[in-house]
Amino acid sequence: MVEVIIARGRSRPELVPSETKLADLKGPTGNYRAPMLLVDSTLQTSATGC
């Protein structure tokens, strides 16, 4: 099972991967919240770096 969870302050919305847009992964400053790496058709993110 694949999940998309975005932490925003105290809220933690869980999104459906097929409905998630790249804009949903951006923070309030307009930057992405974590480093990302595109491998084939999979977008991998890491809070500690890729």
N, CA, C and O atoms as a GROMACS GRO file, in nm:
protein
  200
    1MET      N    1   0.083  -0.119   0.000
    1MET     CA    2   0.000   0.000   0.000
    1MET      C    3   0.087   0.124   0.000
    1MET      O    4   0.183   0.134   0.077
    2VAL      N    5   0.054   0.218  -0.085
    2VAL     CA    6   0.129   0.343  -0.097
    2VAL      C    7   0.050   0.453  -0.030
    2VAL      O    8  -0.072   0.463  -0.048
    3GLU      N    9   0.117   0.536   0.048
    3GLU     CA   10   0.053   0.647   0.116
    3GLU      C   11   0.130   0.775   0.088
    3GLU      O   12   0.250   0.773   0.062
    4VAL      N   13   0.060   0.886   0.094
    4VAL     CA   14   0.123   1.018   0.090
    4VAL      C   15   0.077   1.090   0.216
    4VAL      O   16  -0.042   1.117   0.233
    5ILE      N   17   0.172   1.121   0.303
    5ILE     CA   18   0.141   1.190   0.428
    5ILE      C   19   0.223   1.318   0.430
    5ILE      O   20   0.344   1.315   0.412
    6ILE      N   21   0.156   1.430   0.452
    6ILE     CA   22   0.223   1.560   0.455
    6ILE      C   23   0.204   1.620   0.593
    6ILE      O   24   0.091   1.639   0.638
    7ALA      N   25   0.314   1.650   0.661
    7ALA     CA   26   0.306   1.710   0.793
    7ALA      C   27   0.304   1.862   0.778
    7ALA      O   28   0.393   1.921   0.718
    8ARG      N   29   0.201   1.922   0.834
    8ARG     CA   30   0.187   2.068   0.833
    8ARG      C   31   0.149   2.111   0.974
    8ARG      O   32   0.032   2.109   1.011
    9GLY      N   33   0.248   2.149   1.052
    9GLY     CA   34   0.221   2.186   1.190
    9GLY      C   35   0.167   2.067   1.266
    9GLY      O   36   0.230   1.961   1.269
   10ARG      N   37   0.052   2.084   1.328
   10ARG     CA   38  -0.007   1.973   1.403
   10ARG      C   39  -0.093   1.883   1.316
   10ARG      O   40  -0.125   1.771   1.354
   11SER      N   41  -0.131   1.932   1.198
   11SER     CA   42  -0.214   1.849   1.111
   11SER      C   43  -0.126   1.755   1.030
   11SER      O   44  -0.009   1.784   1.003
   12ARG      N   45  -0.182   1.643   0.992
   12ARG     CA   46  -0.110   1.543   0.914
   12ARG      C   47  -0.206   1.480   0.814
   12ARG      O   48  -0.251   1.367   0.834
   13PRO      N   49  -0.239   1.552   0.707
   13PRO     CA   50  -0.334   1.496   0.611
   13PRO      C   51  -0.272   1.380   0.532
   13PRO      O   52  -0.155   1.384   0.495
   14GLU      N   53  -0.352   1.278   0.510
   14GLU     CA   54  -0.310   1.165   0.428
   14GLU      C   55  -0.381   1.176   0.293
   14GLU      O   56  -0.504   1.188   0.288
   15LEU      N   57  -0.304   1.173   0.185
   15LEU     CA   58  -0.358   1.194   0.052
   15LEU      C   59  -0.353   1.064  -0.029
   15LEU      O   60  -0.273   0.975  -0.002
   16VAL      N   61  -0.439   1.056  -0.127
   16VAL     CA   62  -0.440   0.943  -0.219
   16VAL      C   63  -0.330   0.968  -0.322
   16VAL      O   64  -0.331   1.073  -0.388
   17PRO      N   65  -0.234   0.876  -0.340
   17PRO     CA   66  -0.122   0.900  -0.431
   17PRO      C   67  -0.164   0.937  -0.573
   17PRO      O   68  -0.103   1.024  -0.635
   18SER      N   69  -0.268   0.874  -0.625
   18SER     CA   70  -0.308   0.902  -0.763
   18SER      C   71  -0.370   1.041  -0.778
   18SER      O   72  -0.381   1.092  -0.889
   19GLU      N   73  -0.412   1.102  -0.668
   19GLU     CA   74  -0.474   1.235  -0.672
   19GLU      C   75  -0.380   1.344  -0.621
   19GLU      O   76  -0.418   1.461  -0.621
   20THR      N   77  -0.259   1.307  -0.578
   20THR     CA   78  -0.165   1.404  -0.522
   20THR      C   79  -0.091   1.475  -0.633
   20THR      O   80  -0.042   1.412  -0.727
   21LYS      N   81  -0.082   1.607  -0.623
   21LYS     CA   82  -0.009   1.689  -0.720
   21LYS      C   83   0.122   1.734  -0.658
   21LYS      O   84   0.134   1.739  -0.536
   22LEU      N   85   0.220   1.766  -0.741
   22LEU     CA   86   0.348   1.813  -0.689
   22LEU      C   87   0.332   1.939  -0.605
   22LEU      O   88   0.408   1.960  -0.511
   23ALA      N   89   0.235   2.022  -0.638
   23ALA     CA   90   0.212   2.145  -0.561
   23ALA      C   91   0.172   2.113  -0.417
   23ALA      O   92   0.196   2.194  -0.327
   24ASP      N   93   0.111   1.996  -0.394
   24ASP     CA   94   0.072   1.956  -0.259
   24ASP      C   95   0.193   1.927  -0.171
   24ASP      O   96   0.182   1.927  -0.048
   25LEU      N   97   0.308   1.901  -0.232
   25LEU     CA   98   0.429   1.867  -0.158
   25LEU      C   99   0.513   1.990  -0.123
   25LEU      O  100   0.620   1.977  -0.063
   26LYS      N  101   0.466   2.109  -0.161
   26LYS     CA  102   0.540   2.231  -0.131
   26LYS      C  103   0.497   2.288   0.003
   26LYS      O  104   0.382   2.275   0.044
   27GLY      N  105   0.592   2.352   0.069
   27GLY     CA  106   0.565   2.415   0.198
   27GLY      C  107   0.514   2.556   0.181
   27GLY      O  108   0.488   2.600   0.068
   28PRO      N  109   0.499   2.630   0.290
   28PRO     CA  110   0.444   2.765   0.284
   28PRO      C  111   0.534   2.865   0.211
   28PRO      O  112   0.486   2.968   0.165
   29THR      N  113   0.664   2.837   0.200
   29THR     CA  114   0.755   2.927   0.131
   29THR      C  115   0.764   2.899  -0.019
   29THR      O  116   0.828   2.973  -0.093
   30GLY      N  117   0.699   2.790  -0.063
   30GLY     CA  118   0.702   2.755  -0.204
   30GLY      C  119   0.808   2.653  -0.239
   30GLY      O  120   0.816   2.609  -0.354
   31ASN      N  121   0.890   2.615  -0.142
   31ASN     CA  122   0.992   2.512  -0.164
   31ASN      C  123   0.935   2.376  -0.129
   31ASN      O  124   0.840   2.365  -0.052
   32TYR      N  125   0.994   2.272  -0.187
   32TYR     CA  126   0.951   2.138  -0.153
   32TYR      C  127   0.993   2.106  -0.010
   32TYR      O  128   1.096   2.154   0.036
   33ARG      N  129   0.915   2.025   0.058
   33ARG     CA  130   0.937   1.997   0.200
   33ARG      C  131   1.054   1.902   0.225
   33ARG      O  132   1.109   1.903   0.335
   34ALA      N  133   1.092   1.823   0.128
   34ALA     CA  134   1.201   1.727   0.147
   34ALA      C  135   1.271   1.707   0.014
   34ALA      O  136   1.211   1.730  -0.092
   35PRO      N  137   1.397   1.664   0.016
   35PRO     CA  138   1.465   1.632  -0.109
   35PRO      C  139   1.389   1.522  -0.184
   35PRO      O  140   1.333   1.431  -0.123
   36MET      N  141   1.388   1.531  -0.318
   36MET     CA  142   1.317   1.433  -0.399
   36MET      C  143   1.407   1.376  -0.506
   36MET      O  144   1.499   1.443  -0.555
   37LEU      N  145   1.380   1.252  -0.541
   37LEU     CA  146   1.456   1.183  -0.644
   37LEU      C  147   1.358   1.107  -0.731
   37LEU      O  148   1.278   1.028  -0.679
   38LEU      N  149   1.362   1.129  -0.862
   38LEU     CA  150   1.273   1.060  -0.955
   38LEU      C  151   1.348   0.940  -1.013
   38LEU      O  152   1.448   0.956  -1.083
   39VAL      N  153   1.299   0.820  -0.983
   39VAL     CA  154   1.357   0.695  -1.031
   39VAL      C  155   1.252   0.626  -1.116
   39VAL      O  156   1.149   0.582  -1.064
   40ASP      N  157   1.277   0.616  -1.246
   40ASP     CA  158   1.179   0.564  -1.341
   40ASP      C  159   1.050   0.643  -1.328
   40ASP      O  160   1.047   0.761  -1.361
   41SER      N  161   0.944   0.582  -1.280
   41SER     CA  162   0.818   0.654  -1.263
   41SER      C  163   0.782   0.670  -1.115
   41SER      O  164   0.667   0.698  -1.082
   42THR      N  165   0.881   0.652  -1.027
   42THR     CA  166   0.858   0.662  -0.883
   42THR      C  167   0.926   0.786  -0.828
   42THR      O  168   1.044   0.809  -0.852
   43LEU      N  169   0.851   0.866  -0.754
   43LEU     CA  170   0.906   0.984  -0.688
   43LEU      C  171   0.936   0.948  -0.544
   43LEU      O  172   0.846   0.916  -0.467
   44GLN      N  173   1.064   0.952  -0.506
   44GLN     CA  174   1.105   0.917  -0.371
   44GLN      C  175   1.142   1.044  -0.298
   44GLN      O  176   1.209   1.131  -0.353
   45THR      N  177   1.098   1.054  -0.174
   45THR     CA  178   1.133   1.170  -0.090
   45THR      C  179   1.197   1.120   0.038
   45THR      O  180   1.176   1.006   0.080
   46SER      N  181   1.276   1.206   0.098
   46SER     CA  182   1.342   1.170   0.222
   46SER      C  183   1.360   1.294   0.307
   46SER      O  184   1.404   1.397   0.257
   47ALA      N  185   1.325   1.285   0.433
   47ALA     CA  186   1.343   1.398   0.525
   47ALA      C  187   1.490   1.416   0.559
   47ALA      O  188   1.530   1.525   0.600
   48THR      N  189   1.572   1.312   0.543
   48THR     CA  190   1.714   1.320   0.577
   48THR      C  191   1.802   1.335   0.454
   48THR      O  192   1.924   1.346   0.466
   49GLY      N  193   1.743   1.336   0.336
   49GLY     CA  194   1.820   1.348   0.213
   49GLY      C  195   1.816   1.222   0.132
   49GLY      O  196   1.789   1.114   0.186
   50CYS      N  197   1.841   1.233   0.003
   50CYS     CA  198   1.837   1.116  -0.086
   50CYS      C  199   1.976   1.062  -0.106
   50CYS      O  200   1.994   0.964  -0.178
   0.00000   0.00000   0.00000
